[in-house]
Amino acid sequence: MALGGTLLVVAHDVDNLTRGYGGPPGPDVLYRVSDVTEAAVEAHLTVVRAEQAIRMVDTEDGPRDAVDTVVRAVNSAQRLQ
């Protein structure tokens, strides 16, 4: 990633399976905030925001909550060649 570049991950969180609505039914395609932040740190990125976000989903039965992973990381350090 170029200096000043941004990584933005907004995806269904694995907790959506038990406390959220909609999204993929299998945990193997869902995200965890901690997994994304660990990968960002390993890639020498600076994590700016890392949280679960609750998003309202309109359904035929009324509004329901979905749980998402939200992580923003930036490349703020020049790497050694």
PyMOL Python script that loads the backbone (N, CA, C, O; Angstrom):
from pymol import cmd

cmd.read_pdbstr("""\
ATOM      1  N   MET A   1       0.850  -1.178   0.000  1.00  0.00           N
ATOM      2  CA  MET A   1       0.000   0.000   0.000  1.00  0.00           C
ATOM      3  C   MET A   1       0.892   1.236   0.000  1.00  0.00           C
ATOM      4  O   MET A   1       1.899   1.287   0.706  1.00  0.00           O
ATOM      5  N   ALA A   2       0.520   2.210  -0.782  1.00  0.00           N
ATOM      6  CA  ALA A   2       1.291   3.442  -0.893  1.00  0.00           C
ATOM      7  C   ALA A   2       1.238   4.250   0.403  1.00  0.00           C
ATOM      8  O   ALA A   2       0.273   4.174   1.164  1.00  0.00           O
ATOM      9  N   LEU A   3       2.286   5.017   0.631  1.00  0.00           N
ATOM     10  CA  LEU A   3       2.320   5.908   1.788  1.00  0.00           C
ATOM     11  C   LEU A   3       1.091   6.811   1.743  1.00  0.00           C
ATOM     12  O   LEU A   3       0.809   7.429   0.717  1.00  0.00           O
ATOM     13  N   GLY A   4       0.371   6.887   2.839  1.00  0.00           N
ATOM     14  CA  GLY A   4      -0.849   7.674   2.904  1.00  0.00           C
ATOM     15  C   GLY A   4      -2.085   6.913   2.481  1.00  0.00           C
ATOM     16  O   GLY A   4      -3.195   7.441   2.562  1.00  0.00           O
ATOM     17  N   GLY A   5      -1.911   5.671   2.028  1.00  0.00           N
ATOM     18  CA  GLY A   5      -3.048   4.857   1.605  1.00  0.00           C
ATOM     19  C   GLY A   5      -3.934   4.456   2.773  1.00  0.00           C
ATOM     20  O   GLY A   5      -3.500   4.458   3.925  1.00  0.00           O
ATOM     21  N   THR A   6      -5.173   4.113   2.468  1.00  0.00           N
ATOM     22  CA  THR A   6      -6.148   3.728   3.484  1.00  0.00           C
ATOM     23  C   THR A   6      -6.722   2.352   3.183  1.00  0.00           C
ATOM     24  O   THR A   6      -7.076   2.040   2.046  1.00  0.00           O
ATOM     25  N   LEU A   7      -6.804   1.540   4.225  1.00  0.00           N
ATOM     26  CA  LEU A   7      -7.519   0.265   4.167  1.00  0.00           C
ATOM     27  C   LEU A   7      -8.820   0.467   4.928  1.00  0.00           C
ATOM     28  O   LEU A   7      -8.802   0.876   6.088  1.00  0.00           O
ATOM     29  N   LEU A   8      -9.943   0.184   4.288  1.00  0.00           N
ATOM     30  CA  LEU A   8     -11.248   0.304   4.944  1.00  0.00           C
ATOM     31  C   LEU A   8     -11.977  -1.022   4.802  1.00  0.00           C
ATOM     32  O   LEU A   8     -12.214  -1.498   3.692  1.00  0.00           O
ATOM     33  N   VAL A   9     -12.331  -1.611   5.936  1.00  0.00           N
ATOM     34  CA  VAL A   9     -13.084  -2.862   5.947  1.00  0.00           C
ATOM     35  C   VAL A   9     -14.419  -2.602   6.634  1.00  0.00           C
ATOM     36  O   VAL A   9     -14.458  -2.205   7.798  1.00  0.00           O
ATOM     37  N   VAL A  10     -15.497  -2.825   5.917  1.00  0.00           N
ATOM     38  CA  VAL A  10     -16.851  -2.786   6.478  1.00  0.00           C
ATOM     39  C   VAL A  10     -17.503  -4.081   6.007  1.00  0.00           C
ATOM     40  O   VAL A  10     -17.760  -4.261   4.817  1.00  0.00           O
ATOM     41  N   ALA A  11     -17.766  -4.980   6.956  1.00  0.00           N
ATOM     42  CA  ALA A  11     -18.251  -6.310   6.590  1.00  0.00           C
ATOM     43  C   ALA A  11     -19.077  -6.892   7.729  1.00  0.00           C
ATOM     44  O   ALA A  11     -18.990  -6.437   8.869  1.00  0.00           O
ATOM     45  N   HIS A  12     -19.869  -7.891   7.412  1.00  0.00           N
ATOM     46  CA  HIS A  12     -20.635  -8.572   8.455  1.00  0.00           C
ATOM     47  C   HIS A  12     -19.678  -9.159   9.487  1.00  0.00           C
ATOM     48  O   HIS A  12     -18.679  -9.785   9.131  1.00  0.00           O
ATOM     49  N   ASP A  13     -19.985  -8.956  10.759  1.00  0.00           N
ATOM     50  CA  ASP A  13     -19.186  -9.488  11.861  1.00  0.00           C
ATOM     51  C   ASP A  13     -19.689 -10.878  12.238  1.00  0.00           C
ATOM     52  O   ASP A  13     -20.869 -11.186  12.069  1.00  0.00           O
ATOM     53  N   VAL A  14     -18.796 -11.708  12.743  1.00  0.00           N
ATOM     54  CA  VAL A  14     -19.179 -13.069  13.143  1.00  0.00           C
ATOM     55  C   VAL A  14     -20.257 -13.045  14.230  1.00  0.00           C
ATOM     56  O   VAL A  14     -21.061 -13.973  14.317  1.00  0.00           O
ATOM     57  N   ASP A  15     -20.282 -12.001  15.055  1.00  0.00           N
ATOM     58  CA  ASP A  15     -21.319 -11.892  16.088  1.00  0.00           C
ATOM     59  C   ASP A  15     -22.705 -11.683  15.488  1.00  0.00           C
ATOM     60  O   ASP A  15     -23.706 -11.834  16.189  1.00  0.00           O
ATOM     61  N   ASN A  16     -22.780 -11.341  14.215  1.00  0.00           N
ATOM     62  CA  ASN A  16     -24.071 -11.192  13.562  1.00  0.00           C
ATOM     63  C   ASN A  16     -24.843 -12.512  13.550  1.00  0.00           C
ATOM     64  O   ASN A  16     -26.073 -12.516  13.491  1.00  0.00           O
ATOM     65  N   LEU A  17     -24.118 -13.631  13.605  1.00  0.00           N
ATOM     66  CA  LEU A  17     -24.776 -14.944  13.621  1.00  0.00           C
ATOM     67  C   LEU A  17     -25.666 -15.124  14.844  1.00  0.00           C
ATOM     68  O   LEU A  17     -26.726 -15.744  14.755  1.00  0.00           O
ATOM     69  N   THR A  18     -25.242 -14.585  15.987  1.00  0.00           N
ATOM     70  CA  THR A  18     -25.985 -14.799  17.234  1.00  0.00           C
ATOM     71  C   THR A  18     -26.765 -13.580  17.713  1.00  0.00           C
ATOM     72  O   THR A  18     -27.742 -13.727  18.447  1.00  0.00           O
ATOM     73  N   ARG A  19     -26.350 -12.380  17.312  1.00  0.00           N
ATOM     74  CA  ARG A  19     -27.064 -11.210  17.803  1.00  0.00           C
ATOM     75  C   ARG A  19     -27.459 -10.225  16.718  1.00  0.00           C
ATOM     76  O   ARG A  19     -27.811  -9.081  17.004  1.00  0.00           O
ATOM     77  N   GLY A  20     -27.399 -10.672  15.479  1.00  0.00           N
ATOM     78  CA  GLY A  20     -27.746  -9.778  14.382  1.00  0.00           C
ATOM     79  C   GLY A  20     -28.719 -10.407  13.417  1.00  0.00           C
ATOM     80  O   GLY A  20     -29.212 -11.515  13.630  1.00  0.00           O
ATOM     81  N   TYR A  21     -28.987  -9.676  12.348  1.00  0.00           N
ATOM     82  CA  TYR A  21     -29.960 -10.111  11.357  1.00  0.00           C
ATOM     83  C   TYR A  21     -29.319 -10.104   9.965  1.00  0.00           C
ATOM     84  O   TYR A  21     -28.559  -9.197   9.623  1.00  0.00           O
ATOM     85  N   GLY A  22     -29.637 -11.123   9.176  1.00  0.00           N
ATOM     86  CA  GLY A  22     -29.195 -11.164   7.793  1.00  0.00           C
ATOM     87  C   GLY A  22     -27.736 -11.563   7.657  1.00  0.00           C
ATOM     88  O   GLY A  22     -27.099 -12.005   8.614  1.00  0.00           O
ATOM     89  N   GLY A  23     -27.230 -11.398   6.457  1.00  0.00           N
ATOM     90  CA  GLY A  23     -25.833 -11.703   6.190  1.00  0.00           C
ATOM     91  C   GLY A  23     -25.593 -13.172   5.928  1.00  0.00           C
ATOM     92  O   GLY A  23     -26.511 -13.987   6.020  1.00  0.00           O
ATOM     93  N   PRO A  24     -24.359 -13.509   5.601  1.00  0.00           N
ATOM     94  CA  PRO A  24     -24.005 -14.899   5.327  1.00  0.00           C
ATOM     95  C   PRO A  24     -24.228 -15.788   6.547  1.00  0.00           C
ATOM     96  O   PRO A  24     -24.021 -15.347   7.677  1.00  0.00           O
ATOM     97  N   PRO A  25     -24.649 -17.036   6.331  1.00  0.00           N
ATOM     98  CA  PRO A  25     -24.951 -17.926   7.459  1.00  0.00           C
ATOM     99  C   PRO A  25     -23.740 -18.684   8.013  1.00  0.00           C
ATOM    100  O   PRO A  25     -23.870 -19.378   9.021  1.00  0.00           O
ATOM    101  N   GLY A  26     -22.572 -18.568   7.381  1.00  0.00           N
ATOM    102  CA  GLY A  26     -21.413 -19.342   7.825  1.00  0.00           C
ATOM    103  C   GLY A  26     -20.314 -18.460   8.390  1.00  0.00           C
ATOM    104  O   GLY A  26     -19.993 -17.423   7.809  1.00  0.00           O
ATOM    105  N   PRO A  27     -19.730 -18.859   9.522  1.00  0.00           N
ATOM    106  CA  PRO A  27     -18.697 -18.031  10.166  1.00  0.00           C
ATOM    107  C   PRO A  27     -17.408 -17.924   9.357  1.00  0.00           C
ATOM    108  O   PRO A  27     -16.611 -17.017   9.597  1.00  0.00           O
ATOM    109  N   ASP A  28     -17.185 -18.828   8.406  1.00  0.00           N
ATOM    110  CA  ASP A  28     -15.936 -18.815   7.649  1.00  0.00           C
ATOM    111  C   ASP A  28     -15.826 -17.628   6.685  1.00  0.00           C
ATOM    112  O   ASP A  28     -14.736 -17.351   6.184  1.00  0.00           O
ATOM    113  N   VAL A  29     -16.918 -16.930   6.419  1.00  0.00           N
ATOM    114  CA  VAL A  29     -16.863 -15.761   5.533  1.00  0.00           C
ATOM    115  C   VAL A  29     -17.169 -14.461   6.277  1.00  0.00           C
ATOM    116  O   VAL A  29     -17.351 -13.416   5.653  1.00  0.00           O
ATOM    117  N   LEU A  30     -17.225 -14.523   7.600  1.00  0.00           N
ATOM    118  CA  LEU A  30     -17.510 -13.347   8.422  1.00  0.00           C
ATOM    119  C   LEU A  30     -16.223 -12.842   9.072  1.00  0.00           C
ATOM    120  O   LEU A  30     -15.235 -13.570   9.155  1.00  0.00           O
ATOM    121  N   TYR A  31     -16.243 -11.610   9.522  1.00  0.00           N
ATOM    122  CA  TYR A  31     -15.062 -10.952  10.069  1.00  0.00           C
ATOM    123  C   TYR A  31     -15.146 -10.786  11.577  1.00  0.00           C
ATOM    124  O   TYR A  31     -16.227 -10.813  12.164  1.00  0.00           O
ATOM    125  N   ARG A  32     -13.979 -10.614  12.191  1.00  0.00           N
ATOM    126  CA  ARG A  32     -13.846 -10.206  13.588  1.00  0.00           C
ATOM    127  C   ARG A  32     -12.969  -8.960  13.596  1.00  0.00           C
ATOM    128  O   ARG A  32     -11.984  -8.886  12.862  1.00  0.00           O
ATOM    129  N   VAL A  33     -13.321  -7.993  14.417  1.00  0.00           N
ATOM    130  CA  VAL A  33     -12.528  -6.777  14.519  1.00  0.00           C
ATOM    131  C   VAL A  33     -11.081  -7.125  14.856  1.00  0.00           C
ATOM    132  O   VAL A  33     -10.154  -6.585  14.252  1.00  0.00           O
ATOM    133  N   SER A  34     -10.888  -8.021  15.812  1.00  0.00           N
ATOM    134  CA  SER A  34      -9.529  -8.365  16.244  1.00  0.00           C
ATOM    135  C   SER A  34      -8.710  -9.002  15.126  1.00  0.00           C
ATOM    136  O   SER A  34      -7.511  -8.744  15.026  1.00  0.00           O
ATOM    137  N   ASP A  35      -9.321  -9.815  14.298  1.00  0.00           N
ATOM    138  CA  ASP A  35      -8.595 -10.440  13.180  1.00  0.00           C
ATOM    139  C   ASP A  35      -8.139  -9.396  12.161  1.00  0.00           C
ATOM    140  O   ASP A  35      -7.019  -9.458  11.655  1.00  0.00           O
ATOM    141  N   VAL A  36      -9.010  -8.447  11.868  1.00  0.00           N
ATOM    142  CA  VAL A  36      -8.671  -7.411  10.891  1.00  0.00           C
ATOM    143  C   VAL A  36      -7.585  -6.491  11.441  1.00  0.00           C
ATOM    144  O   VAL A  36      -6.650  -6.141  10.722  1.00  0.00           O
ATOM    145  N   THR A  37      -7.700  -6.098  12.706  1.00  0.00           N
ATOM    146  CA  THR A  37      -6.683  -5.212  13.273  1.00  0.00           C
ATOM    147  C   THR A  37      -5.335  -5.921  13.381  1.00  0.00           C
ATOM    148  O   THR A  37      -4.297  -5.304  13.144  1.00  0.00           O
ATOM    149  N   GLU A  38      -5.333  -7.201  13.732  1.00  0.00           N
ATOM    150  CA  GLU A  38      -4.074  -7.955  13.780  1.00  0.00           C
ATOM    151  C   GLU A  38      -3.420  -7.991  12.401  1.00  0.00           C
ATOM    152  O   GLU A  38      -2.210  -7.792  12.287  1.00  0.00           O
ATOM    153  N   ALA A  39      -4.195  -8.239  11.367  1.00  0.00           N
ATOM    154  CA  ALA A  39      -3.649  -8.279  10.005  1.00  0.00           C
ATOM    155  C   ALA A  39      -3.113  -6.908   9.593  1.00  0.00           C
ATOM    156  O   ALA A  39      -2.073  -6.817   8.940  1.00  0.00           O
ATOM    157  N   ALA A  40      -3.816  -5.851   9.972  1.00  0.00           N
ATOM    158  CA  ALA A  40      -3.365  -4.500   9.632  1.00  0.00           C
ATOM    159  C   ALA A  40      -2.040  -4.178  10.327  1.00  0.00           C
ATOM    160  O   ALA A  40      -1.132  -3.620   9.711  1.00  0.00           O
ATOM    161  N   VAL A  41      -1.934  -4.524  11.584  1.00  0.00           N
ATOM    162  CA  VAL A  41      -0.696  -4.270  12.333  1.00  0.00           C
ATOM    163  C   VAL A  41       0.453  -5.085  11.744  1.00  0.00           C
ATOM    164  O   VAL A  41       1.571  -4.587  11.611  1.00  0.00           O
ATOM    165  N   GLU A  42       0.173  -6.337  11.394  1.00  0.00           N
ATOM    166  CA  GLU A  42       1.206  -7.170  10.763  1.00  0.00           C
ATOM    167  C   GLU A  42       1.680  -6.570   9.441  1.00  0.00           C
ATOM    168  O   GLU A  42       2.831  -6.760   9.046  1.00  0.00           O
ATOM    169  N   ALA A  43       0.798  -5.850   8.762  1.00  0.00           N
ATOM    170  CA  ALA A  43       1.141  -5.195   7.498  1.00  0.00           C
ATOM    171  C   ALA A  43       1.737  -3.800   7.727  1.00  0.00           C
ATOM    172  O   ALA A  43       1.926  -3.035   6.782  1.00  0.00           O
ATOM    173  N   HIS A  44       2.028  -3.481   8.990  1.00  0.00           N
ATOM    174  CA  HIS A  44       2.649  -2.202   9.379  1.00  0.00           C
ATOM    175  C   HIS A  44       1.756  -1.004   9.102  1.00  0.00           C
ATOM    176  O   HIS A  44       2.235   0.075   8.754  1.00  0.00           O
ATOM    177  N   LEU A  45       0.453  -1.206   9.260  1.00  0.00           N
ATOM    178  CA  LEU A  45      -0.497  -0.116   9.118  1.00  0.00           C
ATOM    179  C   LEU A  45      -0.865   0.404  10.498  1.00  0.00           C
ATOM    180  O   LEU A  45      -0.752  -0.316  11.490  1.00  0.00           O
ATOM    181  N   THR A  46      -1.304   1.651  10.557  1.00  0.00           N
ATOM    182  CA  THR A  46      -1.779   2.263  11.793  1.00  0.00           C
ATOM    183  C   THR A  46      -3.296   2.180  11.821  1.00  0.00           C
ATOM    184  O   THR A  46      -3.966   2.711  10.935  1.00  0.00           O
ATOM    185  N   VAL A  47      -3.839   1.518  12.830  1.00  0.00           N
ATOM    186  CA  VAL A  47      -5.290   1.378  12.955  1.00  0.00           C
ATOM    187  C   VAL A  47      -5.856   2.680  13.525  1.00  0.00           C
ATOM    188  O   VAL A  47      -5.461   3.124  14.603  1.00  0.00           O
ATOM    189  N   VAL A  48      -6.779   3.277  12.790  1.00  0.00           N
ATOM    190  CA  VAL A  48      -7.391   4.543  13.173  1.00  0.00           C
ATOM    191  C   VAL A  48      -8.747   4.320  13.838  1.00  0.00           C
ATOM    192  O   VAL A  48      -9.128   5.046  14.757  1.00  0.00           O
ATOM    193  N   ARG A  49      -9.461   3.317  13.365  1.00  0.00           N
ATOM    194  CA  ARG A  49     -10.790   3.003  13.921  1.00  0.00           C
ATOM    195  C   ARG A  49     -10.963   1.496  13.852  1.00  0.00           C
ATOM    196  O   ARG A  49     -10.645   0.864  12.844  1.00  0.00           O
ATOM    197  N   ALA A  50     -11.475   0.929  14.945  1.00  0.00           N
ATOM    198  CA  ALA A  50     -11.721  -0.512  14.971  1.00  0.00           C
ATOM    199  C   ALA A  50     -12.868  -0.769  15.943  1.00  0.00           C
ATOM    200  O   ALA A  50     -12.725  -0.585  17.152  1.00  0.00           O
ATOM    201  N   GLU A  51     -14.011  -1.198  15.395  1.00  0.00           N
ATOM    202  CA  GLU A  51     -15.169  -1.402  16.254  1.00  0.00           C
ATOM    203  C   GLU A  51     -16.216  -2.266  15.560  1.00  0.00           C
ATOM    204  O   GLU A  51     -16.190  -2.470  14.346  1.00  0.00           O
ATOM    205  N   GLN A  52     -17.126  -2.757  16.369  1.00  0.00           N
ATOM    206  CA  GLN A  52     -18.343  -3.349  15.835  1.00  0.00           C
ATOM    207  C   GLN A  52     -19.344  -2.207  15.703  1.00  0.00           C
ATOM    208  O   GLN A  52     -19.433  -1.340  16.573  1.00  0.00           O
ATOM    209  N   ALA A  53     -20.083  -2.218  14.622  1.00  0.00           N
ATOM    210  CA  ALA A  53     -21.113  -1.204  14.409  1.00  0.00           C
ATOM    211  C   ALA A  53     -22.452  -1.904  14.260  1.00  0.00           C
ATOM    212  O   ALA A  53     -22.564  -2.930  13.588  1.00  0.00           O
ATOM    213  N   ILE A  54     -23.449  -1.342  14.887  1.00  0.00           N
ATOM    214  CA  ILE A  54     -24.814  -1.858  14.763  1.00  0.00           C
ATOM    215  C   ILE A  54     -25.511  -1.044  13.677  1.00  0.00           C
ATOM    216  O   ILE A  54     -25.534   0.187  13.712  1.00  0.00           O
ATOM    217  N   ARG A  55     -26.071  -1.758  12.725  1.00  0.00           N
ATOM    218  CA  ARG A  55     -26.730  -1.125  11.586  1.00  0.00           C
ATOM    219  C   ARG A  55     -28.169  -1.615  11.526  1.00  0.00           C
ATOM    220  O   ARG A  55     -28.421  -2.817  11.604  1.00  0.00           O
ATOM    221  N   MET A  56     -29.114  -0.690  11.386  1.00  0.00           N
ATOM    222  CA  MET A  56     -30.518  -1.067  11.312  1.00  0.00           C
ATOM    223  C   MET A  56     -30.861  -1.555   9.909  1.00  0.00           C
ATOM    224  O   MET A  56     -30.479  -0.951   8.907  1.00  0.00           O
ATOM    225  N   VAL A  57     -31.586  -2.658   9.868  1.00  0.00           N
ATOM    226  CA  VAL A  57     -32.033  -3.257   8.614  1.00  0.00           C
ATOM    227  C   VAL A  57     -33.558  -3.270   8.615  1.00  0.00           C
ATOM    228  O   VAL A  57     -34.169  -3.769   9.560  1.00  0.00           O
ATOM    229  N   ASP A  58     -34.174  -2.730   7.576  1.00  0.00           N
ATOM    230  CA  ASP A  58     -35.633  -2.776   7.454  1.00  0.00           C
ATOM    231  C   ASP A  58     -36.036  -4.151   6.939  1.00  0.00           C
ATOM    232  O   ASP A  58     -35.524  -4.620   5.922  1.00  0.00           O
ATOM    233  N   THR A  59     -36.956  -4.791   7.647  1.00  0.00           N
ATOM    234  CA  THR A  59     -37.455  -6.103   7.230  1.00  0.00           C
ATOM    235  C   THR A  59     -38.975  -6.058   7.193  1.00  0.00           C
ATOM    236  O   THR A  59     -39.589  -5.086   7.634  1.00  0.00           O
ATOM    237  N   GLU A  60     -39.573  -7.116   6.664  1.00  0.00           N
ATOM    238  CA  GLU A  60     -41.038  -7.199   6.647  1.00  0.00           C
ATOM    239  C   GLU A  60     -41.607  -7.246   8.061  1.00  0.00           C
ATOM    240  O   GLU A  60     -42.760  -6.872   8.275  1.00  0.00           O
ATOM    241  N   ASP A  61     -40.806  -7.703   9.033  1.00  0.00           N
ATOM    242  CA  ASP A  61     -41.229  -7.775  10.435  1.00  0.00           C
ATOM    243  C   ASP A  61     -40.821  -6.548  11.231  1.00  0.00           C
ATOM    244  O   ASP A  61     -40.927  -6.539  12.457  1.00  0.00           O
ATOM    245  N   GLY A  62     -40.361  -5.522  10.551  1.00  0.00           N
ATOM    246  CA  GLY A  62     -39.929  -4.311  11.238  1.00  0.00           C
ATOM    247  C   GLY A  62     -38.415  -4.210  11.281  1.00  0.00           C
ATOM    248  O   GLY A  62     -37.719  -5.079  10.756  1.00  0.00           O
ATOM    249  N   PRO A  63     -37.900  -3.157  11.902  1.00  0.00           N
ATOM    250  CA  PRO A  63     -36.452  -2.953  11.935  1.00  0.00           C
ATOM    251  C   PRO A  63     -35.739  -4.007  12.791  1.00  0.00           C
ATOM    252  O   PRO A  63     -36.220  -4.409  13.851  1.00  0.00           O
ATOM    253  N   ARG A  64     -34.586  -4.435  12.296  1.00  0.00           N
ATOM    254  CA  ARG A  64     -33.728  -5.390  13.009  1.00  0.00           C
ATOM    255  C   ARG A  64     -32.302  -4.862  12.963  1.00  0.00           C
ATOM    256  O   ARG A  64     -31.954  -4.070  12.087  1.00  0.00           O
ATOM    257  N   ASP A  65     -31.486  -5.298  13.900  1.00  0.00           N
ATOM    258  CA  ASP A  65     -30.089  -4.878  13.945  1.00  0.00           C
ATOM    259  C   ASP A  65     -29.192  -5.895  13.259  1.00  0.00           C
ATOM    260  O   ASP A  65     -29.396  -7.103  13.380  1.00  0.00           O
ATOM    261  N   ALA A  66     -28.200  -5.397  12.539  1.00  0.00           N
ATOM    262  CA  ALA A  66     -27.138  -6.222  11.981  1.00  0.00           C
ATOM    263  C   ALA A  66     -25.829  -5.762  12.626  1.00  0.00           C
ATOM    264  O   ALA A  66     -25.671  -4.584  12.946  1.00  0.00           O
ATOM    265  N   VAL A  67     -24.901  -6.685  12.815  1.00  0.00           N
ATOM    266  CA  VAL A  67     -23.630  -6.380  13.462  1.00  0.00           C
ATOM    267  C   VAL A  67     -22.530  -6.431  12.410  1.00  0.00           C
ATOM    268  O   VAL A  67     -22.350  -7.450  11.742  1.00  0.00           O
ATOM    269  N   ASP A  68     -21.798  -5.338  12.264  1.00  0.00           N
ATOM    270  CA  ASP A  68     -20.726  -5.243  11.281  1.00  0.00           C
ATOM    271  C   ASP A  68     -19.372  -5.015  11.950  1.00  0.00           C
ATOM    272  O   ASP A  68     -19.291  -4.473  13.052  1.00  0.00           O
ATOM    273  N   THR A  69     -18.315  -5.438  11.264  1.00  0.00           N
ATOM    274  CA  THR A  69     -16.941  -5.081  11.614  1.00  0.00           C
ATOM    275  C   THR A  69     -16.591  -3.832  10.823  1.00  0.00           C
ATOM    276  O   THR A  69     -16.814  -3.774   9.614  1.00  0.00           O
ATOM    277  N   VAL A  70     -16.043  -2.833  11.503  1.00  0.00           N
ATOM    278  CA  VAL A  70     -15.588  -1.613  10.835  1.00  0.00           C
ATOM    279  C   VAL A  70     -14.156  -1.343  11.280  1.00  0.00           C
ATOM    280  O   VAL A  70     -13.898  -1.119  12.462  1.00  0.00           O
ATOM    281  N   VAL A  71     -13.233  -1.364  10.332  1.00  0.00           N
ATOM    282  CA  VAL A  71     -11.824  -1.080  10.628  1.00  0.00           C
ATOM    283  C   VAL A  71     -11.289  -0.151   9.551  1.00  0.00           C
ATOM    284  O   VAL A  71     -11.474  -0.382   8.356  1.00  0.00           O
ATOM    285  N   ARG A  72     -10.623   0.907  10.002  1.00  0.00           N
ATOM    286  CA  ARG A  72      -9.926   1.826   9.093  1.00  0.00           C
ATOM    287  C   ARG A  72      -8.479   1.880   9.541  1.00  0.00           C
ATOM    288  O   ARG A  72      -8.190   2.134  10.710  1.00  0.00           O
ATOM    289  N   ALA A  73      -7.578   1.641   8.612  1.00  0.00           N
ATOM    290  CA  ALA A  73      -6.147   1.689   8.908  1.00  0.00           C
ATOM    291  C   ALA A  73      -5.455   2.467   7.795  1.00  0.00           C
ATOM    292  O   ALA A  73      -5.913   2.481   6.652  1.00  0.00           O
ATOM    293  N   VAL A  74      -4.346   3.113   8.147  1.00  0.00           N
ATOM    294  CA  VAL A  74      -3.614   3.913   7.170  1.00  0.00           C
ATOM    295  C   VAL A  74      -2.147   3.526   7.162  1.00  0.00           C
ATOM    296  O   VAL A  74      -1.608   3.032   8.152  1.00  0.00           O
ATOM    297  N   ASN A  75      -1.525   3.759   6.037  1.00  0.00           N
ATOM    298  CA  ASN A  75      -0.081   3.563   5.913  1.00  0.00           C
ATOM    299  C   ASN A  75       0.559   4.913   6.166  1.00  0.00           C
ATOM    300  O   ASN A  75       0.666   5.741   5.262  1.00  0.00           O
ATOM    301  N   SER A  76       0.990   5.131   7.418  1.00  0.00           N
ATOM    302  CA  SER A  76       1.526   6.433   7.783  1.00  0.00           C
ATOM    303  C   SER A  76       3.032   6.409   7.995  1.00  0.00           C
ATOM    304  O   SER A  76       3.623   7.449   8.286  1.00  0.00           O
ATOM    305  N   ALA A  77       3.663   5.260   7.859  1.00  0.00           N
ATOM    306  CA  ALA A  77       5.110   5.166   8.076  1.00  0.00           C
ATOM    307  C   ALA A  77       5.789   4.684   6.804  1.00  0.00           C
ATOM    308  O   ALA A  77       5.308   3.773   6.131  1.00  0.00           O
ATOM    309  N   GLN A  78       6.892   5.299   6.495  1.00  0.00           N
ATOM    310  CA  GLN A  78       7.665   4.862   5.332  1.00  0.00           C
ATOM    311  C   GLN A  78       8.399   3.586   5.694  1.00  0.00           C
ATOM    312  O   GLN A  78       9.008   3.493   6.760  1.00  0.00           O
ATOM    313  N   ARG A  79       8.342   2.617   4.822  1.00  0.00           N
ATOM    314  CA  ARG A  79       8.998   1.338   5.075  1.00  0.00           C
ATOM    315  C   ARG A  79      10.434   1.366   4.591  1.00  0.00           C
ATOM    316  O   ARG A  79      10.782   2.059   3.635  1.00  0.00           O
ATOM    317  N   LEU A  80      11.261   0.586   5.284  1.00  0.00           N
ATOM    318  CA  LEU A  80      12.646   0.424   4.841  1.00  0.00           C
ATOM    319  C   LEU A  80      12.670  -0.464   3.618  1.00  0.00           C
ATOM    320  O   LEU A  80      11.927  -1.445   3.566  1.00  0.00           O
ATOM    321  N   GLN A  81      13.472  -0.168   2.661  1.00  0.00           N
ATOM    322  CA  GLN A  81      13.561  -0.967   1.442  1.00  0.00           C
ATOM    323  C   GLN A  81      14.414  -2.178   1.654  1.00  0.00           C
ATOM    324  O   GLN A  81      14.602  -2.970   0.731  1.00  0.00           O
TER     325      GLN A  81
END
""", "prot")
cmd.dss("prot")
cmd.show_as("cartoon", "prot")
cmd.util.cbc("prot")
cmd.orient("prot")
